[in-house]
Amino acid sequence: MSLSHHPLVDEFPEHKDTIHQLKLNNPHFRRLTHEYEGLDKSIVRAEQGIETMNDDYLSEIKKERLHLKDIIYQMIKNPT
């Protein structure tokens, strides 16, 4: 079980500048990254025992975080 955060700049270090520019200039991208970061924090807090949530819910938010990561990656690859 992973107990560490998964910041986008660590997940995609080669795209650090693109991520920064998209956060500044694209409100939709900024909203998606904010949602991703919120889910990531909740997952880590649950895995550390700081927050209590059932396993089914934890599994669902992990899937949602992965789904958001996929969408974000597509936006990074095609930042038009």
DORO-429301 format. One record per residue: residue number from 0; x, y, z of N, C-alpha, C, O in turn. Coordinates in steps of 0.1 Angstrom, whole numbers, m for minus. Last residue first. Example, Ala and Ser with C-alpha at 12.3 -4.5 7.8 and 13.67 -1.06 7.14 Angstrom:
% residues 2
 seq    nX    nY    nZ   caX   caY   caZ    cX    cY    cZ    oX    oY    oZ
   1   128   m22    71   137   m11    71   129     0    79   134    11    80
   0   132   m57    78   123   m45    78   132   m33    78   142   m33    85
This chain:
% residues 80
 seq    nX    nY    nZ   caX   caY   caZ    cX    cY    cZ    oX    oY    oZ
  79   m32   225  m266   m38   235  m275   m49   243  m269   m54   252  m275
  78   m15   205  m255   m19   217  m248   m25   228  m256   m24   240  m252
  77   m13   174  m255   m20   183  m265   m24   196  m259   m36   198  m257
  76    m2   164  m232     4   160  m244    m1   169  m256     6   170  m266
  75   m19   175  m212    m5   179  m212     2   176  m226     9   184  m231
  74   m42   162  m218   m42   177  m220   m28   182  m220   m24   191  m227
  73   m35   136  m212   m39   139  m226   m38   154  m228   m34   159  m239
  72   m31   140  m184   m20   136  m193   m23   139  m207   m14   144  m215
  71   m57   145  m176   m47   155  m174   m35   152  m183   m30   162  m190
  70   m68   120  m181   m73   132  m188   m63   143  m187   m60   149  m197
  69   m53   104  m163   m53   101  m177   m58   113  m185   m52   117  m196
  68   m60   116  m139   m46   116  m143   m45   113  m158   m37   120  m165
  67   m87   109  m137   m83   123  m138   m68   124  m144   m65   133  m152
  66   m83    81  m134   m91    86  m145   m87   101  m148   m85   105  m159
  65   m70    80  m109   m64    75  m121   m70    81  m134   m63    84  m144
  64   m90    91   m93   m77    98   m94   m70    93  m107   m64   102  m114
  63  m110    71   m96  m112    85  m101  m100    93  m103   m98   100  m112
  62   m97    50   m84  m100    49   m98  m103    63  m104   m99    65  m115
  61   m96    60   m58   m84    57   m65   m86    56   m80   m78    61   m88
  60  m123    61   m52  m116    74   m54  m102    72   m60   m97    81   m67
  59  m129    33   m52  m135    42   m61  m128    55   m63  m126    60   m75
  58  m113    25   m30  m111    20   m43  m117    28   m54  m110    31   m64
  57  m126    39    m9  m112    42   m12  m109    37   m26  m101    43   m33
  56  m151    26   m10  m150    41   m14  m136    44   m17  m133    52   m27
  55  m144     1    m2  m150     3   m15  m149    17   m20  m146    20   m31
  54  m133     4    23  m125     0    13  m131     2    m1  m124     6   m11
  53  m144    34    40  m145    20    37  m137    17    25  m134    26    16
  52  m124    56    59  m133    54    48  m133    39    45  m123    32    47
  51  m110    80    80  m116    67    80  m126    67    68  m134    75    66
  50   m78    96    81   m92    96    77   m98    82    77   m90    73    73
  49   m54    85    90   m59    98    95   m74   100    92   m81   106   101
  48   m43    63    79   m52    61    91   m57    74    97   m63    74   108
  47   m30    64    56   m22    66    69   m30    65    81   m25    66    92
  46   m50    61    38   m39    50    39   m31    52    52   m26    42    57
  45   m63    85    41   m70    72    45   m60    61    47   m61    53    56
  44   m44   103    32   m49   104    46   m56    91    50   m54    87    62
  43   m42    94     6   m30    93    15   m34    94    29   m30    86    38
  42   m67   101    m3   m63    87    m4   m51    85     6   m51    75    13
  41   m68   129     0   m77   120     7   m73   106     8   m74    99    18
  40   m48   137   m18   m46   139    m4   m56   131     5   m52   125    15
  39   m60   129   m42   m47   123   m38   m45   125   m23   m41   116   m16
  38   m82   145   m43   m84   130   m42   m71   124   m37   m72   115   m28
  37   m69   170   m46   m78   167   m34   m80   152   m32   m80   148   m21
  36   m56   166   m70   m48   168   m58   m56   166   m45   m51   161   m36
  35   m78   164   m88   m68   153   m86   m61   154   m73   m59   145   m66
  34   m89   190   m84   m97   178   m81   m88   166   m79   m89   159   m69
  33   m68   205   m95   m73   207   m81   m80   195   m76   m79   191   m65
  32   m68   196  m121   m56   193  m112   m60   195   m98   m55   188   m89
  31   m93   205  m130   m90   190  m130   m78   187  m120   m78   178  m113
  30   m89   233  m128  m100   226  m120   m97   211  m119   m98   205  m108
  29   m68   236  m147   m66   240  m133   m76   233  m124   m73   228  m113
  28   m82   229  m170   m70   221  m165   m68   224  m151   m65   214  m143
  27  m101   250  m170  m105   236  m170   m94   227  m165   m96   218  m156
  26   m84   273  m173   m93   271  m161   m97   257  m159   m98   251  m148
  25   m53   278  m183   m65   269  m187   m73   266  m175   m69   258  m167
  24   m31   292  m175   m38   297  m186   m51   289  m190   m59   293  m198
  23   m18   280  m153   m20   295  m153   m30   299  m164   m38   309  m161
  22   m18   253  m159   m25   258  m147   m28   273  m147   m38   278  m142
  21    m3   254  m182   m17   251  m183   m25   255  m170   m36   259  m171
  20    22   261  m171    16   270  m180     1   267  m182    m8   276  m182
  19    27   238  m155    27   252  m149    19   261  m158    10   269  m154
  18    28   218  m174    18   218  m163    16   232  m157     5   236  m155
  17    50   226  m189    37   226  m195    26   226  m185    16   233  m186
  16    70   223  m170    67   236  m175    54   237  m182    46   247  m180
  15    69   195  m165    67   204  m154    63   218  m160    54   224  m154
  14    73   172  m180    62   182  m184    60   193  m174    49   199  m174
  13    89   155  m168    94   160  m181    84   171  m186    87   178  m196
  12    75   145  m146    85   156  m144    90   162  m157    94   174  m157
  11    48   134  m139    52   138  m152    63   149  m151    61   160  m156
  10    47   129  m111    42   119  m121    47   121  m135    50   112  m142
   9    56   152  m101    64   140   m99    60   129  m108    69   121  m112
   8    36   169  m109    50   173  m113    60   161  m111    70   160  m117
   7    14   158   m95    15   157  m110    29   160  m115    34   154  m125
   6    21   139   m66    19   152   m73    22   150   m88    30   142   m92
   5    11   117   m48    14   115   m62    12   129   m69     4   130   m78
   4    22   108   m15    14   116   m25    19   114   m39    30   109   m41
   3    24    76     0    30    89    m5    20    95   m15    12    89   m22
   2    19    50     6    16    60    16    22    74    12    24    82    21
   1     7    21    m9    14    34   m10    10    44     0    m2    46     2
   0     8   m12     0     0     0     0     9    12     0    18    14     8
